[in-house]
Amino acid sequence: MRLYNTLTRTEEEFRPSQDNLVRMYACGLTVYSRGHIGNFRTFVAVDVLRRTLKYVEGYTIRQVVNFTDVDDRTIAGSQKAGMPLREYTNQWIDAFLQDASALGLEDVEERPRATDEANLDAMADLVRSLQGNGHTHESDGSVYFKISTLPQYGRLARLDHDGLKSGARIDSDNYDKANARDFVLWKAARPDEPSWDFGFGNGRPGWHLECSAMALRLLGEPPIDIHCGGVDLIFPHHENEIAQSEGATNKQFARFWMHVEHLLIDEEKMSKSLGNVFNLPDIQAKGYRASTLRYLLLSTHYRKQLKFSWDTMDQAEEALRRLADFVERLDRVSSAGTHPEVATKVAAAEAEFRDAMEQDLNTSAALAVIFDLVRALNAAIDSSELGTGDISTVKAAFERFDSVLGVVSLRHQEDRETTLPPEEIERLVAARQDARKRRDFAEGDRIRQQLLDAGIVLEDSPAGTRWKRK
């Protein structure tokens, strides 16, 4: 498998450093508001990476995705809301977990919070190690990282060393390359802000410190295998993570850096500051399903900018419906027999799918392979050249495709989520069938309409009646 490594700006062959175990860290949500679909573009891409490593490459995964629940924005948000910090951030963590489940993200092994006691202890230990290695200075009760003490500082972001302002301090969590200067590790306490005292002054951790400490604590001896995030995190966040981690351990922090490009709306990056933010409930309020959004988010290669619009959502819905309808059509095949050419086509498509995913997660090429196969197999069904003996082979292949993409299973799960209990729907379907047998078509139509009003669509075929959500 080959992955693009931001550190080297090249695609490289990937293998884990510890036997079959992939240790990966992804910067999670800063929980000062609900995550938007730009955030979830990154999370879906990282989920596809996880699934590819797990189900295509056969690796065991240990993945950490954190919650940043103390920084400038979370503190400002909690103060504005008049809520304790933990209570304020809890609501956004709960919302993220709901949205992540709705979008079919696999559960990860660890979801630490920055303010967990074990993580704060790890942050304090990291600061002490940096102090002991001569990488810090103190001013006005805060502890700063001296970027002049680390010659490799700026390598990830390709910074011009002549532009580095060592000795000049910056306290803000977010800043751009023009502000490459000594950054804060531990912020001195301010009135009405949460603070902790670990022996170098009452205060709180800087944003960058948190991820370094959590990654090293939960993933073990560096270097970790893969560190993921959006391209907006390359500088300053990931550059500073490298500085802290390598300054403390004297070892490489991460072998591969995976960064996901921006999602654009009207040619602009989605951001709260621009006021062009959509979250998952906004998408659902427009009548779209989470599975449609997941399909759209993974349909473009993760290193290309993705342009979001309602038209692209309509296109994603049509594509996903074609895919799901084909899988459902397999259950209605009635022609007998097994056809070797079907197995040949399926095997070739599986090999092409694997090749696409192993070339830096080329999801657009992988989807093209699947739809070529759908067209070929639909034609085979139409001409009775695909029989009941072929179904298990075809279904197994599509299950393997979906173990990576996670869209068809999500669509089927949504189809079963209705306002009526499934057993009530089944009862009504049976009652309609009885009415039709009695030639009471008015009653049959009434039941169909009753189900339609409840958002349930019936599909009749020689194999029986299927139902799904409208």
C-alpha positions as CSV (number, residue, x, y, z in Angstrom):
1,M,0.0,0.0,0.0
2,R,1.2,3.5,-0.9
3,L,0.3,6.6,1.0
4,Y,1.2,10.3,0.4
5,N,3.4,11.6,3.2
6,T,3.2,15.3,3.8
7,L,6.5,15.2,5.5
8,T,8.4,14.1,2.4
9,R,5.8,15.3,-0.2
10,T,5.9,11.9,-1.9
11,E,3.9,8.7,-2.0
12,E,5.7,6.0,0.0
13,E,5.1,2.3,0.6
14,F,3.4,1.9,4.0
15,R,4.0,-0.8,6.5
16,P,3.6,-0.5,10.3
17,S,6.7,-0.3,12.4
18,Q,5.4,-2.9,15.0
19,D,4.5,-6.2,13.4
20,N,0.9,-6.1,12.2
21,L,-0.2,-3.2,14.4
22,V,-0.9,0.3,12.9
23,R,-0.8,3.0,15.5
24,M,-2.5,6.1,14.2
25,Y,-3.6,9.4,15.6
26,A,-6.1,11.9,14.2
27,C,-6.8,15.3,15.5
28,G,-10.4,15.4,16.6
29,L,-12.9,18.1,17.1
30,T,-12.3,21.2,19.2
31,V,-15.7,21.1,21.0
32,Y,-16.8,24.7,21.1
33,S,-19.7,24.1,18.7
34,R,-21.2,21.3,16.6
35,G,-18.8,19.8,14.0
36,H,-19.5,20.9,10.4
37,I,-19.4,18.9,7.2
38,G,-15.9,20.3,6.5
39,N,-14.7,18.6,9.7
40,F,-16.5,15.4,8.7
41,R,-14.8,15.4,5.3
42,T,-11.5,14.8,7.2
43,F,-13.1,12.3,9.6
44,V,-14.7,10.3,6.7
45,A,-11.4,10.2,4.8
46,V,-9.6,9.0,8.0
47,D,-12.3,6.4,8.5
48,V,-11.7,5.1,4.9
49,L,-8.0,4.9,5.6
50,R,-8.7,2.9,8.8
51,R,-11.1,0.5,6.9
52,T,-8.6,0.1,4.1
53,L,-5.7,-0.8,6.5
54,K,-8.0,-3.1,8.4
55,Y,-10.1,-4.9,5.7
56,V,-7.9,-4.7,2.6
57,E,-4.4,-4.9,4.2
58,G,-5.4,-7.0,7.1
59,Y,-3.7,-4.9,9.8
60,T,-4.7,-4.5,13.4
61,I,-5.5,-0.9,14.2
62,R,-5.0,1.2,17.3
63,Q,-6.4,4.6,16.6
64,V,-6.7,7.6,18.8
65,V,-9.1,10.5,18.0
66,N,-9.1,13.2,20.7
67,F,-11.5,15.9,21.8
68,T,-9.9,19.3,22.5
69,D,-12.0,20.5,25.4
70,V,-9.8,23.3,26.7
71,D,-8.5,26.1,24.5
72,D,-9.2,29.7,23.7
73,R,-12.5,28.9,21.8
74,T,-13.9,26.4,24.3
75,I,-13.2,28.7,27.2
76,A,-14.8,31.7,25.4
77,G,-17.8,29.6,24.4
78,S,-18.4,28.4,27.9
79,Q,-18.1,31.8,29.4
80,K,-20.5,33.3,26.8
81,A,-23.0,30.5,27.6
82,G,-22.5,30.9,31.4
83,M,-21.8,27.2,31.7
84,P,-18.9,25.3,33.4
85,L,-16.3,24.2,30.7
86,R,-17.0,20.5,31.1
87,E,-20.7,20.8,30.9
88,Y,-20.4,23.1,27.9
89,T,-18.1,20.8,25.9
90,N,-20.1,17.7,26.8
91,Q,-23.0,18.8,24.7
92,W,-20.7,19.1,21.6
93,I,-19.0,15.8,22.3
94,D,-22.5,14.1,22.4
95,A,-23.5,15.8,19.2
96,F,-20.2,14.7,17.5
97,L,-20.7,11.1,18.5
98,Q,-24.3,11.2,17.2
99,D,-23.2,12.6,13.9
100,A,-20.2,10.2,13.6
101,S,-22.6,7.3,14.1
102,A,-25.1,8.6,11.6
103,L,-22.2,8.9,9.0
104,G,-21.0,5.4,9.6
105,L,-17.7,6.1,11.2
106,E,-16.2,3.1,12.8
107,D,-15.6,3.2,16.6
108,V,-12.0,3.9,17.4
109,E,-10.0,2.5,20.2
110,E,-9.4,5.7,22.2
111,R,-11.3,9.0,22.3
112,P,-9.4,11.0,25.0
113,R,-10.3,14.4,26.3
114,A,-7.6,16.9,26.9
115,T,-8.9,17.6,30.4
116,D,-8.9,14.0,31.5
117,E,-6.6,13.7,34.6
118,A,-4.2,11.2,32.9
119,N,-3.8,13.4,29.9
120,L,-3.1,16.5,32.0
121,D,-0.4,14.6,33.9
122,A,1.1,13.5,30.5
123,M,1.1,17.1,29.4
124,A,2.9,18.2,32.5
125,D,5.5,15.4,32.1
126,L,6.1,16.6,28.5
127,V,6.7,20.2,29.6
128,R,9.2,18.9,32.2
129,S,11.0,16.9,29.6
130,L,11.2,19.9,27.3
131,Q,12.5,22.0,30.2
132,G,15.1,19.4,31.0
133,N,16.3,19.2,27.3
134,G,16.7,23.0,27.1
135,H,13.8,23.7,24.7
136,T,11.8,26.2,26.9
137,H,11.9,29.7,28.4
138,E,9.4,31.3,30.8
139,S,7.8,34.7,30.7
140,D,5.0,36.2,32.8
141,G,4.2,32.9,34.3
142,S,3.8,31.0,30.9
143,V,6.2,28.4,29.5
144,Y,7.2,28.7,25.8
145,F,8.9,26.4,23.3
146,K,12.1,28.0,21.9
147,I,12.0,27.1,18.2
148,S,15.7,28.1,17.8
149,T,16.7,25.0,19.8
150,L,15.2,22.5,17.2
151,P,17.0,22.8,13.8
152,Q,14.4,20.7,12.0
153,Y,11.5,23.1,13.1
154,G,9.5,24.0,10.0
155,R,10.2,20.9,8.0
156,L,6.6,19.7,7.7
157,A,5.2,23.1,6.7
158,R,8.2,24.0,4.6
159,L,8.9,27.2,6.5
160,D,11.6,29.6,5.5
161,H,14.0,29.7,8.4
162,D,14.9,33.3,7.7
163,G,11.3,34.1,8.6
164,L,11.3,32.4,11.9
165,K,11.0,34.8,14.9
166,S,12.8,32.9,17.7
167,G,12.6,34.9,20.9
168,A,9.3,36.5,19.9
169,R,6.4,34.9,21.7
170,I,2.9,34.0,20.6
171,D,0.0,33.0,23.0
172,S,-2.8,32.5,20.4
173,D,-3.8,28.9,19.6
174,N,-4.4,29.7,15.9
175,Y,-2.0,31.7,13.7
176,D,-0.4,31.6,10.3
177,K,3.1,31.1,8.9
178,A,3.8,34.8,9.2
179,N,3.7,34.3,13.0
180,A,6.2,31.4,13.2
181,R,7.6,32.2,16.6
182,D,8.1,30.7,20.1
183,F,4.7,29.2,21.0
184,V,3.1,28.7,24.4
185,L,3.3,25.3,26.1
186,W,1.6,26.2,29.3
187,K,-0.4,29.4,29.7
188,A,-0.4,31.4,32.9
189,A,-3.8,31.4,34.7
190,R,-6.2,34.2,33.8
191,P,-9.2,35.3,35.9
192,D,-12.2,33.1,35.5
193,E,-10.4,30.5,33.3
194,P,-9.9,26.8,34.3
195,S,-6.4,26.2,35.6
196,W,-4.1,23.5,37.0
197,D,-0.8,23.7,38.9
198,F,1.8,21.1,38.1
199,G,4.8,22.9,39.6
200,F,5.6,25.4,36.9
201,G,2.9,27.9,37.5
202,N,-0.9,27.8,37.8
203,G,-2.3,27.7,34.3
204,R,-3.6,25.5,31.5
205,P,-2.0,23.7,28.5
206,G,-1.5,25.3,25.2
207,W,-3.5,23.7,22.3
208,H,-0.5,22.2,20.6
209,L,0.7,20.5,23.7
210,E,-2.5,18.4,24.2
211,C,-2.2,16.2,21.1
212,S,1.5,15.5,21.5
213,A,0.9,14.2,25.1
214,M,-2.2,12.2,24.3
215,A,-0.6,10.5,21.2
216,L,2.6,9.6,23.1
217,R,0.6,8.4,26.2
218,L,-1.9,6.2,24.3
219,L,0.2,4.9,21.3
220,G,3.5,4.2,23.0
221,E,7.0,4.5,21.9
222,P,7.6,6.9,19.0
223,P,7.5,7.0,16.1
224,I,3.8,6.4,15.7
225,D,2.8,5.1,12.2
226,I,0.4,7.7,10.9
227,H,-0.8,11.1,12.1
228,C,-3.9,12.5,10.3
229,G,-5.8,15.8,10.1
230,G,-7.0,18.5,7.8
231,V,-4.6,20.6,5.7
232,D,-5.3,23.6,7.9
233,L,-3.5,21.8,10.7
234,I,-0.2,21.5,9.0
235,F,0.9,24.8,10.5
236,P,1.0,25.7,13.3
237,H,-0.6,22.7,15.0
238,H,1.2,19.7,13.5
239,E,4.5,21.6,13.1
240,N,4.4,22.4,16.8
241,E,3.3,18.8,17.7
242,I,6.5,17.6,16.0
243,A,8.6,20.2,17.9
244,Q,7.2,19.3,21.3
245,S,7.3,15.5,20.8
246,E,10.7,15.3,19.2
247,G,12.2,17.9,21.6
248,A,11.0,15.8,24.6
249,T,11.8,12.3,23.3
250,N,14.7,13.0,20.9
251,K,13.0,10.5,18.5
252,Q,10.9,11.0,15.4
253,F,7.3,11.6,16.3
254,A,5.3,10.2,13.3
255,R,6.5,8.3,10.2
256,F,3.6,9.3,7.9
257,W,1.5,12.5,7.9
258,M,-1.9,12.3,6.1
259,H,-3.7,15.6,5.4
260,V,-7.2,16.0,3.9
261,E,-8.0,18.9,1.6
262,H,-10.6,21.5,2.2
263,L,-14.3,21.3,1.4
264,L,-15.4,24.4,-0.5
265,I,-18.7,26.2,-0.8
266,D,-19.0,28.7,-3.6
267,E,-15.2,28.5,-4.1
268,E,-14.6,29.3,-0.5
269,K,-13.3,27.2,2.4
270,M,-16.1,26.3,4.8
271,S,-15.5,28.0,8.1
272,K,-17.5,29.5,10.9
273,S,-15.7,32.9,10.4
274,L,-17.2,33.1,6.8
275,G,-20.6,32.1,8.0
276,N,-21.0,29.4,5.3
277,V,-21.1,26.4,7.6
278,F,-23.4,23.4,7.3
279,N,-23.6,20.6,9.8
280,L,-25.3,17.2,9.5
281,P,-28.7,18.3,10.9
282,D,-28.7,21.2,8.3
283,I,-28.2,18.6,5.5
284,Q,-30.9,16.3,6.9
285,A,-33.3,19.3,7.2
286,K,-33.0,19.7,3.4
287,G,-34.2,16.1,3.0
288,Y,-30.9,14.4,2.4
289,R,-29.7,11.3,4.3
290,A,-26.4,10.9,6.1
291,S,-25.4,8.1,3.8
292,T,-25.7,10.6,0.8
293,L,-23.3,13.0,2.6
294,R,-20.9,10.2,3.4
295,Y,-20.9,9.1,-0.3
296,L,-20.2,12.7,-1.4
297,L,-17.4,13.2,1.1
298,L,-15.5,10.1,0.0
299,S,-16.2,10.3,-3.7
300,T,-13.4,12.8,-4.4
301,H,-9.8,11.9,-3.6
302,Y,-8.9,13.2,-0.2
303,R,-6.0,15.3,-1.5
304,K,-8.3,17.2,-3.9
305,Q,-10.5,20.0,-2.8
306,L,-14.2,19.0,-2.7
307,K,-16.8,21.4,-4.0
308,F,-20.0,21.1,-2.1
309,S,-23.4,22.1,-3.5
310,W,-27.0,20.9,-3.4
311,D,-26.4,19.7,-7.0
312,T,-23.5,17.5,-6.0
313,M,-25.6,16.1,-3.2
314,D,-28.3,15.2,-5.7
315,Q,-25.7,13.5,-7.9
316,A,-24.4,11.6,-4.8
317,E,-28.0,10.5,-4.0
318,E,-28.5,9.2,-7.5
319,A,-25.2,7.3,-7.5
320,L,-25.8,5.7,-4.1
321,R,-29.4,4.8,-5.0
322,R,-28.1,3.0,-8.1
323,L,-25.6,1.1,-6.0
324,A,-28.1,0.2,-3.3
325,D,-30.8,-0.8,-5.8
326,F,-28.4,-3.1,-7.6
327,V,-27.6,-4.9,-4.3
328,E,-31.3,-5.3,-3.6
329,R,-32.0,-6.5,-7.1
330,L,-29.8,-9.5,-6.5
331,D,-32.5,-10.9,-4.1
332,R,-34.9,-10.8,-7.0
333,V,-32.9,-12.9,-9.4
334,S,-34.9,-16.0,-10.4
335,S,-32.9,-17.5,-13.2
336,A,-31.2,-20.8,-12.2
337,G,-27.6,-21.7,-12.8
338,T,-24.0,-20.6,-12.2
339,H,-22.0,-18.7,-14.8
340,P,-18.2,-18.8,-14.6
341,E,-17.9,-15.5,-16.5
342,V,-19.7,-13.8,-13.6
343,A,-17.1,-14.9,-11.1
344,T,-14.3,-13.8,-13.6
345,K,-15.8,-10.3,-13.8
346,V,-16.2,-10.1,-10.1
347,A,-12.6,-11.2,-9.4
348,A,-11.2,-8.7,-11.8
349,A,-13.2,-5.9,-10.3
350,E,-12.1,-6.9,-6.8
351,A,-8.4,-6.8,-7.9
352,E,-8.9,-3.3,-9.5
353,F,-10.7,-2.0,-6.4
354,R,-7.9,-3.2,-4.2
355,D,-5.3,-1.6,-6.5
356,A,-7.2,1.7,-6.4
357,M,-7.4,1.8,-2.6
358,E,-3.7,0.8,-2.3
359,Q,-2.7,3.7,-4.4
360,D,-3.1,6.4,-1.8
361,L,-6.8,5.7,-1.2
362,N,-8.0,6.5,-4.7
363,T,-11.7,6.3,-3.8
364,S,-12.9,7.9,-7.1
365,A,-11.2,5.2,-9.1
366,A,-12.5,2.5,-6.8
367,L,-16.1,3.8,-7.2
368,A,-15.6,3.7,-11.0
369,V,-14.6,0.1,-10.8
370,I,-17.8,-0.7,-8.8
371,F,-20.1,1.1,-11.2
372,D,-18.5,-0.6,-14.2
373,L,-19.2,-3.9,-12.5
374,V,-22.8,-2.9,-11.7
375,R,-23.4,-2.1,-15.4
376,A,-22.0,-5.4,-16.5
377,L,-23.9,-7.4,-13.9
378,N,-27.2,-5.6,-14.6
379,A,-26.8,-6.5,-18.2
380,A,-26.1,-10.1,-17.2
381,I,-29.3,-10.2,-15.1
382,D,-31.3,-8.8,-18.0
383,S,-30.1,-11.5,-20.4
384,S,-30.4,-14.3,-17.8
385,E,-26.6,-14.7,-17.8
386,L,-26.5,-14.3,-14.0
387,G,-28.3,-17.0,-12.0
388,T,-29.1,-17.8,-8.4
389,G,-25.9,-19.8,-8.2
390,D,-23.9,-16.6,-8.8
391,I,-25.5,-14.5,-6.1
392,S,-23.3,-15.5,-3.2
393,T,-20.2,-14.6,-5.1
394,V,-21.5,-11.2,-6.2
395,K,-22.9,-10.4,-2.7
396,A,-19.6,-11.3,-1.0
397,A,-17.7,-8.9,-3.3
398,F,-20.0,-6.0,-2.7
399,E,-19.8,-6.6,1.0
400,R,-16.0,-6.4,0.7
401,F,-16.3,-3.2,-1.3
402,D,-18.6,-1.8,1.4
403,S,-16.5,-2.8,4.3
404,V,-14.2,-0.1,3.0
405,L,-16.6,2.5,1.7
406,G,-19.4,2.0,4.3
407,V,-22.2,3.5,2.2
408,V,-24.6,0.7,1.2
409,S,-24.8,-0.8,4.7
410,L,-25.4,2.7,6.0
411,R,-28.2,3.2,3.5
412,H,-29.8,-0.2,4.4
413,Q,-29.6,0.7,8.1
414,E,-31.3,4.0,7.3
415,D,-34.0,2.2,5.4
416,R,-34.9,0.3,8.5
417,E,-35.2,3.4,10.7
418,T,-38.8,4.4,10.5
419,T,-41.5,5.9,12.7
420,L,-43.3,2.5,12.6
421,P,-41.8,-0.5,14.4
422,P,-40.5,-3.1,11.8
423,E,-42.9,-5.7,13.1
424,E,-45.8,-3.4,12.5
425,I,-44.6,-2.7,8.9
426,E,-44.3,-6.5,8.3
427,R,-47.8,-7.0,9.7
428,L,-49.2,-4.3,7.3
429,V,-47.3,-5.8,4.3
430,A,-48.8,-9.2,5.1
431,A,-52.3,-7.7,5.5
432,R,-51.9,-6.0,2.1
433,Q,-50.8,-9.3,0.5
434,D,-53.9,-11.0,2.0
435,A,-56.1,-8.3,0.6
436,R,-54.6,-8.6,-2.8
437,K,-55.2,-12.4,-2.7
438,R,-58.8,-11.7,-1.9
439,R,-58.8,-9.2,-4.8
440,D,-59.7,-6.4,-2.4
441,F,-57.5,-4.0,-4.3
442,A,-59.0,-0.9,-2.5
443,E,-57.8,-2.3,0.8
444,G,-54.4,-3.1,-0.6
445,D,-54.1,0.4,-2.0
446,R,-55.2,1.9,1.4
447,I,-52.5,-0.1,3.2
448,R,-49.8,1.0,0.6
449,Q,-50.8,4.6,1.1
450,Q,-50.8,4.2,4.9
451,L,-47.2,3.0,4.7
452,L,-46.3,5.7,2.2
453,D,-47.6,8.3,4.6
454,A,-45.3,6.8,7.2
455,G,-42.4,7.1,4.8
456,I,-42.3,3.5,3.7
457,V,-42.1,2.5,0.1
458,L,-43.2,-1.0,-1.1
459,E,-41.5,-2.7,-4.0
460,D,-43.4,-5.7,-5.5
461,S,-41.6,-8.4,-7.5
462,P,-42.1,-12.1,-8.3
463,A,-40.0,-12.9,-5.3
464,G,-42.3,-11.0,-2.9
465,T,-42.7,-7.5,-1.5
466,R,-39.8,-5.5,0.0
467,W,-40.1,-2.3,2.0
468,K,-37.7,0.5,2.6
469,R,-37.7,4.1,3.8
470,K,-38.7,6.7,1.3
